[in-house]
Amino acid sequence: MQRFYAAVIAVALPLGTAQAQTIYPIDRAEILVDAHFDLKVEFAHVVDAKGVDITINGVDYAGFFGRAATFIEREDGREQSALLLRDVSLPAPGRYTLHVSGGAQARDISWTVYDTGPRKAKNVILFIGDGMSPAHRVAARLLSKGIDEGKARGKLAMDDMPHMALVSTAGMDSIITDSANSASAYATGHKSAVNAMGVYADRTIDPLDDPRVENITSLVKRRLGMAVGIVTNTEIEDATPAAMVAHTRRRTEYDRIVEQLFAAQPDVIMGGGSANFLPKTAPGSKRKDEANFLARFGEAGYAIASTAQELSAAMRDPATSKLLGLFHTGNMDGALDRKFLKRGSVNRFPTSPISPMR
């Protein structure tokens, strides 16, 4: 046992070695042309702003981006300086080298910037089976089709798809990922930390001030004018659906995530999680304030649905251009409860559009 501990320590110590500076986006980041992000440099000590030198491919960063960053002499009151430049982008594909020096320390990192070429698909639907792996596909195949003499009696629909790929979504702080930073990797193309989405998790206390990276939903609306819909059977504020729009280091910031959903205003939002849309004094609410986001979405032109009947009416109404459908205060019942066990909360939400009791 003692030899095992010694081996772990020998491996762990090099990983904890401090860098001269911490830079976001991180080294070897892959960034889409014109995708917006925040540039941040965290210095290990207090440095003199006049002694900070930052260049991109040899060009002073302020000239490259057209404006200077905010310099923070003592971030969060600590003896550590930082530099932050929000909402920038890179104009052309290629390799970019960022040089940072401050005080007696310096560091170089590189980013790869790529473009997507001409648009081919008219629309894209991304289905995410939260936590799904090849082993889950095998289990689903055996449960749904059965097995005979070592062979499944049938295939899943996804087994006939012409292409398959495996995606590595390990976080920058842990090999073992979670729903937040893995969904964030899908939605932004950037690594993040466990519990974080749409941001690089920095050292500050505030979970909402971390350097942001643009979500794909924002990018396709901004660049292509595309409509965006987010549909889930979980709480809409939960990590996987929320990662399509949210920017926070703490996935449990449900009230703030609802506010960010309202700011992003996807065209269609459907799922559970109405508890954090309701004012604090409303029955079933989990908000910590009296903000009524059901009312705010309604005032912003959304049709509001909480039952199958209201959803059908909204769909038939030619005036419906945006839709907010919240059919449960928490997570909606899964297929096992809905179709087979007939338990969970199906009795409390019998008018859900996916409830077997409707």
Secondary structure, 3 states (H helix, E strand, C coil): CHHHHHHHHHHHHHHCCCCCEEEECCCCEEEECCCCEEEEEEECCCCCHHHCEEEECCEEHHHHHCCCCEEECCHHHCCCCEEEEEEECCCCCEEEEEEEEECCEEEEEEEEEECCCCCCCCCCCCCCCCCCCHHHHHHHHHHHHCEECCEECCCCHHHHCCCCCCCCCCCCCCCCCCHHHHHHHHHHCCCCCCCCECECCCCCCCCCCCCEECCHHHHHHHHHCCCCEEEEEEECCCHHHHCCCCCECCCCCHHHHHHHHHHHCCCEEEEECHHHCCCCCCCCCCCCCCCCHHHHHHHCCCEEECCHHHHHHHHHCCCCCCEEEECCCCCCCCHHHHHHHCCCCCCCCCCCCCCCCC
